[in-house]
Amino acid sequence: MLKTLYVRQALKPEDAATLSGTAAWQSPSNIALVKYWGKHGHQLPNNPSVSLTLAEAFTRTQLLWSPKEGKTGRMLFRFHGQEEPSFAEKMKKFLESQAEVFPFLAAYDLEVESSNSFPHSSGIASSASSMSAFVLCLLDMEVRLSGQPPDEEAFSRKASWLARQASGSAARSLFPYASLWGQCDKVEGSSQETAIALTDLHPVFRTYRDSILIVHSGVKTVSSRAGHALMEGNPFAPARYAQAKANTVRLIGILKSGNLEDFVELVESEALQLHALMMASTPSFILMKPETLQIIEKLRQFRHESGLPLCFTLDAGPNVHLLYPDEIRTQVQEFIRTQLLPHCEDGQWIDDHVGKGPFRY
């Protein structure tokens, strides 16, 4: 268990430098291609998942710390400049669960400033970007207080382990281009506890585009946490987990070979299965909107007529991710502007692409 290792290595309050400081990280969202849906234990996945790391859908988080003034540490959280007590409470609970890993935090007051480049809680993985950014700031703080230079590989591994416990999909936001989270017998180093980078990628996937069409920017009617829990009684769960494991192996091969025809078929199948599982749960729920289906229908007609390898995927929400190679960007984005924007809320969309992962700013 990695927790045993990290508790043993934990920086104690008496060993931390008594100083104030700041850490600031930008961390991206990611879009799962093979979907993670269903978990057990403490944020452990019931099946492996594969994702592309995004670039323009991100969270920026700044952590300020200072020696505590009272008997108990204070935590203030601001989102887009406004205090958000509910977010602060979520982060406090996360820090309480990691008290053995971060014992030095008991000696400090914390202030967190955070902002997203995209609508929060609308089916883009906002918890992935926000919690991974927060964890990176905490680890930066630990490094600063210890005075020890970090091992970058170990730093990323620990960040993924911690981020997973705050938000499962956050484990995948720590790596460039593409990542795998979950045990896969065909991939050395894969783990339930952390994600790993997928480095053996065909060049086409290092510049892949993701145009995110904002069908609805409001908060989802059902949280992902509730959706995962409903998999426990879903009659299709065992078959789903078996297929996801097979699709993971197949997709890793596709990402290596660059076979776009197979990529289109697998990715769209995975997206629709995710929403089918939601509709087959008890109680059932539907997160797609009428405009979501209209976009999908128009996309498939456009692909049939043009022969271009454009496909869609969906997260646990109504918004549509259009995935395509950079070389057909002009044709696809003209299609978006002329045919698809009328189905988007106030014509909103994010011109995104595969990115290089988080960074300090």
WOFENJO-V995224 format. One record per backbone hydrogen bond with DSSP energy under -0.5 kcal/mol. CO is the residue of the C=O (numbers start at 1). NH is the residue of the N-H. If there is no record, write none. Layout:
BEGIN
co=CO nh=NH
co=CO nh=NH
END
This chain:
BEGIN
co=1 nh=5
co=2 nh=6
co=3 nh=7
co=4 nh=8
co=5 nh=9
co=7 nh=10
co=10 nh=12
co=11 nh=104
co=12 nh=15
co=12 nh=16
co=13 nh=16
co=17 nh=19
co=21 nh=65
co=23 nh=63
co=24 nh=361
co=25 nh=27
co=25 nh=61
co=26 nh=359
co=27 nh=59
co=29 nh=54
co=30 nh=32
co=31 nh=52
co=33 nh=35
co=34 nh=50
co=35 nh=37
co=38 nh=46
co=40 nh=44
co=41 nh=43
co=44 nh=40
co=49 nh=181
co=50 nh=33
co=50 nh=34
co=51 nh=179
co=52 nh=31
co=53 nh=355
co=56 nh=58
co=57 nh=29
co=58 nh=117
co=59 nh=27
co=59 nh=61
co=60 nh=115
co=61 nh=25
co=62 nh=64
co=62 nh=113
co=63 nh=23
co=64 nh=111
co=65 nh=21
co=66 nh=109
co=74 nh=110
co=76 nh=112
co=77 nh=84
co=78 nh=80
co=78 nh=114
co=79 nh=82
co=82 nh=79
co=84 nh=88
co=85 nh=89
co=86 nh=90
co=87 nh=91
co=88 nh=92
co=89 nh=93
co=90 nh=94
co=91 nh=95
co=92 nh=96
co=93 nh=97
co=94 nh=98
co=95 nh=98
co=96 nh=99
co=98 nh=101
co=98 nh=102
co=102 nh=105
co=103 nh=106
co=104 nh=107
co=105 nh=108
co=107 nh=68
co=109 nh=66
co=110 nh=76
co=111 nh=64
co=112 nh=78
co=113 nh=62
co=114 nh=80
co=115 nh=60
co=119 nh=122
co=121 nh=220
co=122 nh=319
co=124 nh=123
co=124 nh=126
co=125 nh=129
co=126 nh=130
co=127 nh=131
co=128 nh=132
co=129 nh=133
co=130 nh=134
co=131 nh=135
co=132 nh=136
co=133 nh=137
co=134 nh=138
co=135 nh=139
co=136 nh=140
co=137 nh=141
co=138 nh=142
co=139 nh=143
co=140 nh=144
co=141 nh=145
co=142 nh=146
co=143 nh=147
co=143 nh=148
co=145 nh=17
co=150 nh=152
co=151 nh=155
co=152 nh=156
co=153 nh=157
co=154 nh=158
co=155 nh=159
co=156 nh=160
co=157 nh=161
co=158 nh=162
co=159 nh=163
co=160 nh=164
co=161 nh=165
co=162 nh=165
co=162 nh=166
co=163 nh=166
co=163 nh=167
co=167 nh=170
co=167 nh=171
co=168 nh=171
co=169 nh=172
co=170 nh=173
co=171 nh=174
co=172 nh=175
co=176 nh=178
co=177 nh=53
co=178 nh=198
co=179 nh=51
co=180 nh=196
co=181 nh=49
co=184 nh=187
co=186 nh=188
co=187 nh=190
co=191 nh=182
co=194 nh=182
co=194 nh=191
co=196 nh=180
co=197 nh=199
co=199 nh=201
co=202 nh=205
co=203 nh=206
co=204 nh=207
co=208 nh=354
co=209 nh=324
co=210 nh=212
co=210 nh=352
co=211 nh=213
co=211 nh=322
co=212 nh=214
co=212 nh=350
co=213 nh=215
co=213 nh=320
co=214 nh=345
co=223 nh=227
co=224 nh=228
co=225 nh=229
co=226 nh=230
co=227 nh=231
co=228 nh=231
co=229 nh=232
co=230 nh=233
co=231 nh=234
co=234 nh=237
co=236 nh=240
co=237 nh=241
co=238 nh=242
co=239 nh=243
co=240 nh=244
co=241 nh=245
co=242 nh=246
co=243 nh=247
co=244 nh=248
co=245 nh=249
co=246 nh=250
co=247 nh=251
co=248 nh=252
co=249 nh=253
co=250 nh=254
co=251 nh=255
co=252 nh=256
co=253 nh=257
co=254 nh=258
co=254 nh=259
co=255 nh=202
co=258 nh=260
co=259 nh=263
co=260 nh=264
co=261 nh=265
co=262 nh=266
co=263 nh=267
co=264 nh=268
co=265 nh=269
co=266 nh=270
co=267 nh=271
co=268 nh=272
co=269 nh=273
co=270 nh=274
co=271 nh=275
co=272 nh=276
co=273 nh=277
co=274 nh=278
co=275 nh=279
co=276 nh=280
co=278 nh=281
co=278 nh=285
co=289 nh=292
co=289 nh=293
co=290 nh=294
co=291 nh=295
co=292 nh=296
co=293 nh=297
co=294 nh=298
co=295 nh=299
co=296 nh=300
co=297 nh=301
co=298 nh=302
co=299 nh=303
co=300 nh=304
co=301 nh=305
co=302 nh=306
co=303 nh=307
co=308 nh=310
co=311 nh=323
co=313 nh=321
co=315 nh=317
co=319 nh=315
co=320 nh=213
co=320 nh=322
co=321 nh=313
co=321 nh=323
co=322 nh=211
co=323 nh=311
co=324 nh=209
co=325 nh=328
co=326 nh=329
co=328 nh=332
co=329 nh=333
co=330 nh=334
co=331 nh=335
co=332 nh=336
co=333 nh=337
co=334 nh=338
co=335 nh=339
co=335 nh=340
co=336 nh=340
co=336 nh=341
co=340 nh=343
co=341 nh=344
co=344 nh=347
co=345 nh=348
co=348 nh=214
co=349 nh=351
co=350 nh=212
co=350 nh=352
co=352 nh=210
co=353 nh=55
co=355 nh=177
co=359 nh=26
END
